[in-house]
Amino acid sequence: MIAIAFTDIETFGLNPDRHATWEVGVILRAEDGTETRHLWQIRPTWRQMRRADAKALEINKFRERFAVPRGAQAADMLADGGPKPMTRRQVRAAITAVLSKAVMVGSNAHFDASFLRVLLGAAPWHYRPVCVATLAAGFRHGQAESGAYGGDFTFPEDYPSLPYKSRDLSRAVGVEPPGADGHQALVDAEWAMAVFDAVDGQQAVQEPAA
């Protein structure tokens, strides 16, 4: 079994060449199935703040939630005793170590990977990230083909259609997406893990008996 890194980030916008990453959340499921949770925040430079998209800051509640200790460049937000100050070099090394050789799984894994590649200057994860919305859409199409899901594919709009909507697909596989606490890196990493496990578990249940 390969390690899985359920990952989410919060950023200052949608363009990885222009907008910075300020929060990274990872739930690392090791080869033996044990899980560890990681959450880092990174202090933006004045130039990164000038480039920030105001809507992004509103959605991810940067001003309300940013909690890197004064004078620190970054912090381990889950350290014993509260946020532990880190340098940018240290936080990049810590994120790299957690993601190294793991399969990255996220609600929009390509988005996360593109920003993390800029932040880290490398892509230490497995070269094929997994988007749980795409995974759930494929699962639903499989259910429709097999008739395993009963009669809720009566109309064309019941089938997943492009562009995929992660929240709708999450509910379709039995996982309620985050509410007001969404757009927080570790909360959304938990959500990605729940969707992945819902699909993976249902697939296992529906395998024919040996």
N, CA, C and O of each residue as an XYZ file, in Angstrom:
840
protein
N       0.839     -1.193      0.000
C       0.000      0.000      0.000
C       0.878      1.247      0.000
O       1.850      1.324      0.751
N       0.547      2.194     -0.817
C       1.299      3.445     -0.884
C       0.677      4.468      0.069
O      -0.526      4.429      0.329
N       1.486      5.367      0.579
C       0.967      6.423      1.449
C       0.063      7.358      0.658
O       0.301      7.625     -0.520
N      -0.979      7.853      1.326
C      -1.928      8.788      0.717
C      -1.892     10.080      1.512
O      -1.975     10.068      2.740
N      -1.769     11.193      0.805
C      -1.745     12.508      1.446
C      -3.008     13.271      1.042
O      -3.071     13.852     -0.041
N      -4.008     13.265      1.917
C      -5.225     14.038      1.672
C      -4.870     15.504      1.945
O      -4.522     15.875      3.066
N      -4.966     16.321      0.904
C      -4.330     17.636      0.929
C      -5.303     18.738      0.527
O      -6.139     18.559     -0.359
N      -5.177     19.881      1.195
C      -5.900     21.073      0.766
C      -5.047     22.295      1.108
O      -4.267     22.282      2.061
N      -5.210     23.331      0.324
C      -4.475     24.566      0.565
C      -5.448     25.742      0.515
O      -6.542     25.646     -0.040
N      -5.020     26.842      1.105
C      -5.734     28.118      0.962
C      -4.748     29.119      0.381
O      -3.583     29.163      0.773
N      -5.232     29.919     -0.558
C      -4.356     30.798     -1.330
C      -4.928     32.204     -1.399
O      -6.026     32.473     -0.912
N      -4.154     33.100     -2.018
C      -4.574     34.488     -2.202
C      -5.216     34.714     -3.565
O      -5.409     35.859     -3.973
N      -5.545     33.652     -4.264
C      -6.174     33.788     -5.571
C      -6.086     32.482     -6.334
O      -5.768     31.440     -5.761
N      -6.370     32.537     -7.634
C      -6.466     31.329     -8.444
C      -5.274     31.089     -9.358
O      -5.209     30.057    -10.026
N      -4.334     32.021     -9.399
C      -3.214     31.927    -10.330
C      -1.930     31.593     -9.558
O      -1.427     32.437     -8.815
N      -1.393     30.376     -9.722
C      -0.202     30.009     -8.950
C       1.042     30.826     -9.292
O       1.989     30.874     -8.507
N       1.045     31.468    -10.463
C       2.182     32.311    -10.834
C       2.094     33.702    -10.223
O       3.060     34.463    -10.266
N       0.948     34.036     -9.658
C       0.746     35.384     -9.111
C       0.364     35.364     -7.626
O       0.763     36.246     -6.866
N      -0.403     34.364     -7.227
C      -0.978     34.346     -5.882
C      -0.278     33.323     -4.988
O       0.044     32.218     -5.423
N      -0.053     33.702     -3.759
C       0.691     32.867     -2.814
C      -0.223     31.892     -2.087
O      -1.434     32.092     -1.997
N       0.391     30.833     -1.571
C      -0.260     29.879     -0.668
C       0.017     30.310      0.765
O       1.164     30.576      1.124
N      -1.031     30.380      1.589
C      -0.789     30.787      2.978
C      -1.162     29.706      3.997
O      -0.804     29.822      5.169
N      -1.875     28.657      3.570
C      -2.241     27.597      4.513
C      -2.199     26.256      3.784
O      -2.687     26.135      2.660
N      -1.613     25.256      4.430
C      -1.516     23.909      3.872
C      -1.956     22.915      4.935
O      -1.438     22.910      6.051
N      -2.912     22.077      4.575
C      -3.374     21.025      5.475
C      -3.201     19.668      4.823
O      -3.549     19.491      3.655
N      -2.670     18.714      5.559
C      -2.450     17.362      5.037
C      -2.827     16.345      6.105
O      -2.449     16.477      7.269
N      -3.574     15.332      5.692
C      -3.771     14.141      6.514
C      -3.006     13.031      5.811
O      -3.399     12.585      4.732
N      -1.926     12.590      6.415
C      -1.087     11.561      5.805
C      -1.505     10.196      6.331
O      -1.408      9.913      7.525
N      -1.971      9.357      5.411
C      -2.303      7.967      5.750
C      -1.124      7.105      5.302
O      -0.914      6.897      4.107
N      -0.372      6.617      6.257
C       0.837      5.855      5.955
C       0.495      4.476      5.398
O      -0.666      4.066      5.380
N       1.526      3.775      4.946
C       1.334      2.460      4.345
C       0.631      1.488      5.289
O      -0.082      0.594      4.834
N       0.822      1.653      6.594
C       0.179      0.755      7.556
C      -1.198      1.238      7.984
O      -1.826      0.629      8.850
N      -1.680      2.337      7.382
C      -3.019      2.840      7.673
C      -3.081      3.872      8.775
O      -4.138      4.467      8.987
N      -1.995      4.110      9.486
C      -2.022      5.131     10.528
C      -2.084      6.519      9.897
O      -1.538      6.749      8.818
N      -2.754      7.431     10.582
C      -2.960      8.777     10.049
C      -2.358      9.827     10.969
O      -2.458      9.735     12.193
N      -1.736     10.819     10.363
C      -1.237     11.979     11.096
C      -1.748     13.236     10.409
O      -1.831     13.292      9.182
N      -2.088     14.236     11.201
C      -2.627     15.481     10.685
C      -1.581     16.587     10.796
O      -0.850     16.688     11.781
N      -1.536     17.407      9.759
C      -0.546     18.477      9.676
C      -1.234     19.750      9.180
O      -2.064     19.712      8.271
N      -0.877     20.857      9.786
C      -1.431     22.145      9.350
C      -0.359     23.209      9.525
O       0.192     23.394     10.610
N      -0.079     23.899      8.431
C       0.902     24.989      8.455
C       0.270     26.263      7.916
O      -0.587     26.217      7.033
N       0.696     27.390      8.449
C       0.381     28.691      7.874
C       1.680     29.414      7.563
O       2.685     29.234      8.251
N       1.650     30.231      6.523
C       2.843     30.919      6.043
C       2.547     32.412      5.932
O       1.559     32.816      5.318
N       3.408     33.218      6.528
C       3.199     34.663      6.489
C       3.508     35.186      5.078
O       4.578     34.904      4.540
N       2.593     35.934      4.485
C       2.864     36.497      3.151
C       3.822     37.675      3.221
O       3.925     38.351      4.244
N       4.511     37.904      2.136
C       5.327     39.109      2.012
C       4.400     40.275      1.657
O       3.239     40.072      1.302
N       4.919     41.472      1.757
C       4.084     42.636      1.419
C       3.682     42.593     -0.054
O       2.582     43.011     -0.414
N       4.581     42.083     -0.907
C       4.259     41.994     -2.335
C       3.138     40.978     -2.578
O       2.250     41.218     -3.396
N       3.180     39.860     -1.878
C       2.119     38.865     -2.012
C       0.784     39.408     -1.526
O      -0.256     39.120     -2.118
N       0.803     40.185     -0.462
C      -0.438     40.789      0.024
C      -0.991     41.786     -0.986
O      -2.205     41.860     -1.179
N      -0.126     42.547     -1.626
C      -0.580     43.516     -2.634
C      -1.251     42.808     -3.806
O      -2.173     43.350     -4.416
N      -0.792     41.602     -4.122
C      -1.340     40.849     -5.250
C      -2.575     40.028     -4.882
O      -3.215     39.447     -5.759
N      -2.909     39.975     -3.610
C      -3.995     39.113     -3.152
C      -5.336     39.539     -3.735
O      -5.632     40.727     -3.862
N      -6.125     38.553     -4.082
C      -7.493     38.778     -4.554
C      -8.389     38.955     -3.332
O      -8.435     38.081     -2.467
N      -9.095     40.071     -3.256
C      -9.915     40.368     -2.081
C     -10.980     39.301     -1.850
O     -11.300     38.975     -0.707
N     -11.527     38.757     -2.936
C     -12.560     37.723     -2.791
C     -11.988     36.460     -2.172
O     -12.643     35.814     -1.353
N     -10.765     36.105     -2.560
C     -10.125     34.925     -1.976
C      -9.932     35.104     -0.471
O     -10.180     34.181      0.305
N      -9.489     36.290     -0.063
C      -9.285     36.555      1.367
C     -10.604     36.475      2.138
O     -10.639     36.050      3.293
N     -11.676     36.889      1.480
C     -12.993     36.819      2.117
C     -13.444     35.372      2.257
O     -13.933     34.970      3.313
N     -13.280     34.587      1.193
C     -13.760     33.208      1.200
C     -13.013     32.363      2.229
O     -13.632     31.605      2.975
N     -11.695     32.489      2.272
C     -10.942     31.631      3.200
C     -10.671     32.296      4.557
O      -9.932     31.767      5.387
N     -11.284     33.463      4.759
C     -11.236     34.150      6.059
C      -9.795     34.352      6.553
O      -9.479     34.102      7.716
N      -8.941     34.808      5.642
C      -7.542     35.011      5.999
C      -7.395     35.938      7.193
O      -6.675     35.616      8.138
N      -8.052     37.059      7.167
C      -7.855     38.059      8.225
C      -8.373     37.571      9.580
O      -7.860     37.967     10.626
N      -9.380     36.720      9.552
C      -9.909     36.192     10.804
C      -9.086     35.005     11.320
O      -9.006     34.787     12.529
N      -8.480     34.243     10.416
C      -7.882     32.972     10.826
C      -6.363     32.953     10.855
O      -5.780     32.079     11.497
N      -5.705     33.884     10.184
C      -4.241     33.858     10.145
C      -3.694     34.012     11.556
O      -4.036     34.964     12.259
N      -2.839     33.069     11.973
C      -2.408     33.043     13.378
C      -0.932     32.713     13.542
O      -0.538     32.175     14.577
N      -0.107     33.020     12.547
C       1.336     32.840     12.703
C       1.825     33.827     13.767
O       1.490     35.010     13.712
N       2.612     33.351     14.728
C       3.082     34.263     15.787
C       3.836     35.466     15.218
O       4.522     35.370     14.200
N       3.691     36.576     15.890
C       4.339     37.813     15.456
C       5.852     37.594     15.305
O       6.506     37.026     16.180
N       6.375     38.056     14.186
C       7.801     37.951     13.924
C       8.227     36.665     13.242
O       9.364     36.563     12.781
N       7.335     35.672     13.166
C       7.674     34.390     12.534
C       7.265     34.405     11.065
O       6.306     35.075     10.681
N       8.001     33.663     10.254
C       7.686     33.573      8.825
C       6.603     32.547      8.541
O       5.888     32.650      7.544
N       6.480     31.554      9.421
C       5.506     30.482      9.246
C       5.311     29.803     10.588
O       5.969     30.145     11.570
N       4.391     28.827     10.623
C       4.167     28.127     11.889
C       3.549     26.761     11.640
O       2.768     26.563     10.710
N       3.930     25.817     12.511
C       3.243     24.533     12.630
C       2.059     24.784     13.550
O       2.235     24.983     14.752
N       0.853     24.775     12.992
C      -0.318     25.197     13.744
C      -0.828     24.137     14.713
O      -1.655     24.444     15.572
N      -0.352     22.891     14.594
C      -0.821     21.814     15.458
C       0.223     21.397     16.486
O       0.067     20.369     17.146
N       1.274     22.176     16.627
C       2.327     21.845     17.591
C       1.784     21.899     19.022
O       0.886     22.682     19.331
N       2.343     21.062     19.875
C       1.965     21.111     21.288
C       2.256     22.504     21.840
O       3.321     23.074     21.606
N       1.287     23.033     22.575
C       1.471     24.348     23.167
C       1.093     25.501     22.262
O       1.281     26.663     22.622
N       0.560     25.192     21.085
C       0.144     26.260     20.172
C       1.072     26.381     18.986
O       2.046     25.636     18.879
N       0.778     27.322     18.085
C       1.580     27.466     16.857
C       3.073     27.596     17.150
O       3.500     28.408     17.971
N       3.857     26.762     16.445
C       5.311     26.761     16.627
C       5.964     27.531     15.491
O       5.811     27.150     14.330
N       6.692     28.612     15.794
C       7.311     29.414     14.738
C       8.278     28.588     13.886
O       8.991     27.715     14.381
N       8.274     28.896     12.589
C       9.163     28.237     11.636
C       9.653     29.286     10.640
O       9.017     30.322     10.441
N      10.792     28.998     10.021
C      11.221     29.810      8.888
C      10.556     29.271      7.628
O       9.985     28.180      7.636
N      10.634     30.044      6.541
C      10.084     29.551      5.279
C      10.816     28.305      4.811
O      10.203     27.386      4.267
N      12.111     28.274      5.019
C      12.884     27.087      4.648
C      12.405     25.865      5.441
O      12.258     24.777      4.883
N      12.168     26.046      6.716
C      11.725     24.936      7.550
C      10.335     24.441      7.153
O      10.090     23.236      7.118
N       9.431     25.365      6.856
C       8.085     24.922      6.513
C       8.079     24.225      5.164
O       7.344     23.256      4.974
N       8.885     24.703      4.222
C       8.975     24.002      2.931
C       9.533     22.590      3.113
O       9.061     21.643      2.483
N      10.533     22.458      3.972
C      11.111     21.140      4.221
C      10.100     20.211      4.888
O      10.033     19.026      4.563
N       9.315     20.749      5.816
C       8.325     19.927      6.521
C       7.226     19.452      5.574
O       6.837     18.284      5.612
N       6.723     20.348      4.727
C       5.684     19.967      3.770
C       6.221     18.947      2.775
O       5.542     17.976      2.442
N       7.434     19.170      2.306
C       8.059     18.240      1.368
C       8.173     16.849      1.971
O       7.881     15.857      1.304
N       8.593     16.769      3.223
C       8.764     15.477      3.881
C       7.443     14.729      3.998
O       7.404     13.515      3.798
N       6.368     15.429      4.317
C       5.068     14.776      4.476
C       4.516     14.290      3.136
O       3.920     13.215      3.063
N       4.710     15.067      2.093
C       4.145     14.712      0.779
C       5.035     13.763     -0.023
O       4.599     13.222     -1.039
N       6.258     13.559      0.414
C       7.229     12.809     -0.378
C       6.734     11.410     -0.730
O       6.459     10.594      0.150
N       6.625     11.148     -2.029
C       6.254      9.846     -2.606
C       4.831      9.407     -2.298
O       4.442      8.297     -2.660
N       4.051     10.249     -1.640
C       2.658      9.907     -1.361
C       1.775     10.257     -2.553
O       2.133     11.113     -3.362
N       0.631      9.601     -2.662
C      -0.376      9.986     -3.647
C      -1.183     11.135     -3.057
O      -1.820     10.983     -2.015
N      -1.153     12.271     -3.721
C      -1.919     13.417     -3.252
C      -3.381     13.262     -3.669
O      -3.676     13.025     -4.840
N      -4.284     13.394     -2.716
C      -5.719     13.301     -2.965
C      -6.366     14.584     -2.463
O      -6.135     14.996     -1.326
N      -7.175     15.215     -3.306
C      -7.832     16.451     -2.897
C      -9.092     16.703     -3.682
O      -9.391     15.993     -4.642
N      -9.834     17.719     -3.272
C     -11.055     18.069     -3.975
C     -10.764     18.652     -5.348
O     -11.568     18.505     -6.269
N      -9.634     19.306     -5.491
C      -9.167     19.793     -6.796
C      -7.651     19.644     -6.780
O      -6.911     20.622     -6.669
N      -7.211     18.398     -6.894
C      -5.802     18.072     -6.646
C      -4.858     18.791     -7.608
O      -3.742     19.141     -7.227
N      -5.292     19.014     -8.850
C      -4.429     19.722     -9.800
C      -4.171     21.152     -9.323
O      -3.049     21.648     -9.423
N      -5.196     21.806     -8.812
C      -5.054     23.160     -8.277
C      -4.043     23.172     -7.138
O      -3.118     23.983     -7.125
N      -4.229     22.263     -6.182
C      -3.314     22.209     -5.046
C      -1.891     21.932     -5.506
O      -0.945     22.567     -5.040
N      -1.742     20.977     -6.429
C      -0.404     20.609     -6.892
C       0.290     21.770     -7.593
O       1.496     21.956     -7.434
N      -0.455     22.547     -8.362
C       0.164     23.650     -9.102
C       0.700     24.717     -8.153
O       1.772     25.274     -8.391
N      -0.031     25.004     -7.089
C       0.438     25.992     -6.103
C       1.582     25.435     -5.255
O       2.549     26.141     -4.969
N       1.467     24.175     -4.858
C       2.511     23.589     -4.026
C       3.817     23.450     -4.789
O       4.891     23.562     -4.199
N       3.742     23.209     -6.084
C       4.960     23.133     -6.888
C       5.714     24.466     -6.838
O       6.942     24.491     -6.762
N       4.960     25.576     -6.883
C       5.586     26.899     -6.786
C       6.146     27.118     -5.383
O       7.275     27.584     -5.230
N       5.374     26.790     -4.376
C       5.801     27.000     -2.995
C       7.064     26.205     -2.663
O       7.987     26.723     -2.035
N       7.093     24.946     -3.091
C       8.181     24.044     -2.708
C       9.337     24.047     -3.698
O      10.445     23.628     -3.362
N       9.085     24.518     -4.915
C      10.110     24.457     -5.941
C      10.335     23.052     -6.447
O      11.351     22.782     -7.088
N       9.403     22.146     -6.172
C       9.527     20.744     -6.567
C       8.150     20.093     -6.420
O       7.215     20.698     -5.896
N       8.045     18.856     -6.891
C       6.811     18.088     -6.767
C       7.152     16.734     -6.148
O       7.307     15.755     -6.878
N       7.271     16.653     -4.830
C       7.753     15.427     -4.196
C       6.732     14.293     -4.139
O       7.094     13.161     -3.819
N       5.478     14.573     -4.439
C       4.417     13.567     -4.374
C       4.441     12.674     -5.618
O       5.158     12.946     -6.581
N       3.641     11.604     -5.576
C       3.487     10.729     -6.734
C       2.954     11.551     -7.902
O       2.158     12.472     -7.717
N       3.401     11.206     -9.102
C       3.118     12.056    -10.269
C       1.656     12.063    -10.700
O       1.297     12.817    -11.604
N       0.801     11.250    -10.083
C      -0.597     11.197    -10.508
C      -1.521     11.527     -9.334
O      -2.011     10.606     -8.681
N      -1.775     12.802     -9.044
C      -2.712     13.175     -7.985
C      -4.136     12.718     -8.324
O      -4.465     12.485     -9.487
N      -4.961     12.595     -7.304
C      -6.336     12.120     -7.466
C      -7.303     13.213     -7.033
O      -7.218     13.725     -5.917
N      -8.227     13.566     -7.928
C      -9.296     14.514     -7.608
C     -10.528     13.720     -7.183
O     -11.016     12.879     -7.939
N     -11.030     13.982     -5.980
C     -12.151     13.186     -5.493
C     -13.450     13.489     -6.233
O     -14.334     12.633     -6.282
N     -13.590     14.687     -6.811
C     -14.780     14.968     -7.597
C     -14.806     14.100     -8.853
O     -15.848     13.544     -9.201
N     -13.669     13.981     -9.532
C     -13.575     13.117    -10.703
C     -13.806     11.664    -10.311
O     -14.486     10.923    -11.021
N     -13.237     11.258     -9.175
C     -13.419      9.897     -8.682
C     -14.893      9.616     -8.411
O     -15.408      8.566     -8.797
N     -15.571     10.548     -7.749
C     -16.987     10.362     -7.436
C     -17.837     10.351     -8.697
O     -18.798      9.587     -8.789
N     -17.495     11.190     -9.670
C     -18.253     11.209    -10.928
C     -18.143      9.868    -11.645
O     -19.147      9.336    -12.119
N     -16.939      9.320    -11.727
C     -16.762      8.019    -12.359
C     -17.527      6.930    -11.628
O     -18.106      6.039    -12.250
N     -17.525      7.006    -10.305
C     -18.257      6.030     -9.508
C     -19.749      6.108     -9.790
O     -20.414      5.080     -9.919
N     -20.273      7.316     -9.885
C     -21.703      7.483    -10.163
C     -22.060      6.989    -11.560
O     -23.114      6.380    -11.747
N     -21.210      7.238    -12.531
C     -21.477      6.704    -13.868
C     -21.471      5.178    -13.843
O     -22.274      4.538    -14.522
N     -20.574      4.608    -13.069
C     -20.540      3.151    -12.938
C     -21.805      2.622    -12.301
O     -22.327      1.587    -12.714
N     -22.307      3.330    -11.291
C     -23.564      2.927    -10.673
C     -24.713      2.975    -11.675
O     -25.564      2.086    -11.699
N     -24.729      4.009    -12.492
C     -25.801      4.149    -13.481
C     -25.771      2.993    -14.471
O     -26.813      2.433    -14.814
N     -24.571      2.637    -14.929
C     -24.434      1.553    -15.898
C     -24.881      0.218    -15.306
O     -25.521     -0.585    -15.984
N     -24.546     -0.010    -14.057
C     -24.819     -1.304    -13.445
C     -26.232     -1.416    -12.899
O     -26.708     -2.518    -12.622
N     -26.917     -0.265    -12.742
C     -28.236     -0.279    -12.117
C     -28.172     -0.465    -10.614
O     -29.190     -0.729     -9.973
N     -26.980     -0.329    -10.048
C     -26.795     -0.615     -8.630
C     -27.424      0.426     -7.724
O     -27.598      0.187     -6.529
N     -27.765      1.573     -8.279
C     -28.228      2.667     -7.428
C     -29.727      2.886     -7.519
O     -30.229      3.927     -7.095
N     -30.440      1.924     -8.063
C     -31.884      2.068     -8.114
C     -32.337      3.021     -9.202
O     -31.771      3.035    -10.295
N     -33.358      3.819     -8.909
C     -34.003      4.606     -9.954
C     -33.693      6.074     -9.968
O     -34.482      6.843    -10.517
N     -32.586      6.515     -9.394
C     -32.351      7.962     -9.330
C     -31.560      8.483    -10.528
O     -31.046      9.601    -10.480
N     -31.450      7.697    -11.601
C     -30.838      8.160    -12.837
C     -31.894      8.236    -13.938
O     -31.617      7.945    -15.101
N     -33.100      8.630    -13.554
C     -34.226      8.655    -14.493
C     -34.036      9.720    -15.563
O     -34.413      9.509    -16.715
N     -33.464     10.845    -15.207
C     -33.352     11.969    -16.122
C     -31.885     12.250    -16.448
O     -31.005     11.932    -15.648
N     -31.616     12.840    -17.609
C     -30.218     13.140    -17.975
C     -29.491     13.976    -16.942
O     -28.291     13.794    -16.739
N     -30.195     14.895    -16.281
C     -29.528     15.764    -15.305
C     -29.112     15.012    -14.035
O     -28.388     15.560    -13.204
N     -29.561     13.769    -13.881
C     -29.137     12.972    -12.741
C     -27.701     12.475    -12.888
O     -27.068     12.102    -11.901
N     -27.186     12.469    -14.114
C     -25.823     12.007    -14.353
C     -24.835     13.145    -14.096
O     -25.141     14.304    -14.377
N     -23.656     12.825    -13.565
C     -22.634     13.873    -13.420
C     -22.295     14.477    -14.779
O     -22.131     13.752    -15.760
N     -22.191     15.788    -14.835
C     -21.864     16.455    -16.092
C     -20.778     17.495    -15.847
O     -20.622     18.007    -14.738
N     -20.042     17.791    -16.892
C     -18.966     18.777    -16.803
C     -19.513     20.195    -16.812
O     -20.522     20.442    -17.472
N     -18.895     21.136    -16.113
C     -17.801     20.911    -15.158
C     -18.321     20.284    -13.872
O     -19.385     20.669    -13.387
N     -17.590     19.326    -13.314
C     -18.043     18.635    -12.118
C     -18.172     19.592    -10.934
O     -17.366     20.506    -10.761
N     -19.194     19.360    -10.134
C     -19.442     20.164     -8.938
C     -19.145     19.306     -7.716
O     -19.882     18.370     -7.405
N     -18.074     19.630     -7.040
C     -17.588     18.764     -5.964
C     -18.600     18.601     -4.840
O     -18.715     17.520     -4.262
N     -19.332     19.660     -4.526
C     -20.285     19.558     -3.421
C     -21.453     18.650     -3.787
O     -21.895     17.850     -2.962
N     -21.959     18.764     -5.016
C     -23.050     17.893     -5.454
C     -22.596     16.441     -5.500
O     -23.317     15.545     -5.062
N     -21.404     16.210     -6.031
C     -20.899     14.850     -6.130
C     -20.603     14.264     -4.753
O     -20.762     13.062     -4.540
N     -20.176     15.103     -3.829
C     -19.959     14.649     -2.467
C     -21.256     14.129     -1.861
O     -21.286     13.048     -1.273
N     -22.312     14.894     -2.006
C     -23.605     14.456     -1.471
C     -24.087     13.189     -2.176
O     -24.727     12.336     -1.561
N     -23.780     13.070     -3.465
C     -24.230     11.905     -4.236
C     -23.612     10.608     -3.735
O     -24.190      9.537     -3.920
N     -22.441     10.690     -3.100
C     -21.826      9.479     -2.547
C     -21.988      9.418     -1.031
O     -21.321      8.627     -0.363
N     -22.880     10.260     -0.484
C     -23.250     10.163      0.918
C     -22.429     10.971      1.887
O     -22.469     10.715      3.091
N     -21.672     11.957      1.387
C     -20.837     12.776      2.268
C     -21.312     14.223      2.211
O     -21.277     14.846      1.150
N     -21.749     14.753      3.329
C     -22.176     16.147      3.378
C     -20.932     17.046      3.385
O     -20.067     16.892      4.248
N     -20.835     17.980      2.434
C     -19.653     18.850      2.387
C     -19.627     19.828      3.551
O     -20.654     20.046      4.195
N     -18.478     20.418      3.830
C     -18.374     21.366      4.937
C     -19.318     22.551      4.742
O     -19.609     22.956      3.617
N     -19.782     23.090      5.850
C     -20.641     24.259      5.802
C     -19.828     25.523      6.005
O     -18.920     25.820      5.229
N     -20.161     26.268      7.057
C     -19.502     27.550      7.309
C     -18.018     27.396      7.619
O     -17.252     28.349      7.474
N     -17.603     26.193      8.049
C     -16.193     25.989      8.378
C     -15.379     25.518      7.178
O     -14.207     25.170      7.326
N     -15.989     25.503      5.978
C     -15.254     25.134      4.781
C     -14.225     26.186      4.407
O     -14.160     27.251      5.022
N     -13.421     25.883      3.394
C     -12.317     26.743      2.967
C     -11.328     26.979      4.104
O     -10.761     28.062      4.247
N     -11.139     25.933      4.908
C     -10.030     25.852      5.852
C      -9.262     24.594      5.452
O      -9.863     23.545      5.223
N      -7.959     24.695      5.370
C      -7.179     23.639      4.733
C      -7.401     22.267      5.361
O      -7.619     21.294      4.639
N      -7.352     22.167      6.676
C      -7.483     20.853      7.284
C      -8.919     20.350      7.232
O      -9.147     19.147      7.102
N      -9.890     21.255      7.332
C     -11.300     20.860      7.204
C     -11.553     20.275      5.826
O     -12.203     19.238      5.703
N     -11.048     20.926      4.790
C     -11.286     20.446      3.433
C     -10.461     19.200      3.114
O     -10.869     18.392      2.279
N      -9.318     19.033      3.760
C      -8.573     17.777      3.617
C      -9.369     16.619      4.221
O      -9.388     15.519      3.669
N     -10.024     16.870      5.350
C     -10.899     15.857      5.963
C     -12.044     15.509      5.023
O     -12.418     14.343      4.899
N     -12.593     16.505      4.371
C     -13.693     16.292      3.423
C     -13.225     15.419      2.254
O     -13.909     14.468      1.875
N     -12.072     15.740      1.691
C     -11.544     14.942      0.592
C     -11.346     13.492      1.022
O     -11.638     12.572      0.259
N     -10.860     13.288      2.225
C     -10.659     11.938      2.736
C     -11.986     11.202      2.872
O     -12.075     10.018      2.544
N     -13.017     11.890      3.352
C     -14.324     11.265      3.528
C     -14.922     10.842      2.187
O     -15.503      9.762      2.081
N     -14.783     11.689      1.159
C     -15.305     11.341     -0.160
C     -14.524     10.164     -0.739
O     -15.116      9.223     -1.268
N     -13.212     10.214     -0.639
C     -12.376      9.115     -1.131
C     -12.770      7.802     -0.463
O     -12.935      6.786     -1.137
N     -12.921      7.823      0.857
C     -13.251      6.606      1.581
C     -14.666      6.126      1.274
O     -14.920      4.922      1.257
N     -15.590      7.056      1.031
C     -16.950      6.654      0.680
C     -16.968      5.896     -0.637
O     -17.636      4.870     -0.760
N     -16.234      6.402     -1.623
C     -16.176      5.733     -2.925
C     -15.415      4.421     -2.811
O     -15.875      3.393     -3.309
N     -14.277      4.443     -2.173
C     -13.449      3.244     -2.049
C     -14.184      2.158     -1.278
O     -14.130      0.986     -1.651
N     -14.868      2.539     -0.208
C     -15.612      1.567      0.591
C     -16.779      0.974     -0.162
O     -17.015     -0.232     -0.078
N     -17.525      1.798     -0.906
C     -18.662      1.296     -1.667
C     -18.195      0.354     -2.769
O     -18.849     -0.648     -3.057
N     -17.063      0.680     -3.381
C     -16.535     -0.207     -4.409
C     -16.224     -1.574     -3.816
O     -16.505     -2.607     -4.425
N     -15.635     -1.567     -2.611
C     -15.259     -2.837     -1.998
C     -16.487     -3.669     -1.673
O     -16.488     -4.886     -1.859
N     -17.550     -2.999     -1.179
C     -18.770     -3.719     -0.804
C     -19.417     -4.363     -2.010
O     -19.980     -5.452     -1.905
N     -19.344     -3.706     -3.155
C     -20.067     -4.174     -4.339
C     -19.267     -5.189     -5.170
O     -19.762     -5.676     -6.187
N     -18.048     -5.510     -4.750
C     -17.309     -6.531     -5.471
C     -17.990     -7.880     -5.294
O     -18.425     -8.201     -4.188
N     -18.097     -8.681     -6.357
C     -18.738     -9.990     -6.223
C     -17.974    -10.896     -5.277
O     -16.747    -10.839     -5.199
N     -18.701    -11.723     -4.568
C     -18.081    -12.643     -3.621
C     -17.235    -13.671     -4.358
O     -17.567    -14.093     -5.466
N     -16.138    -14.065     -3.724
C     -15.231    -15.045     -4.354
C     -15.869    -16.429     -4.346
O     -15.268    -17.389     -4.828
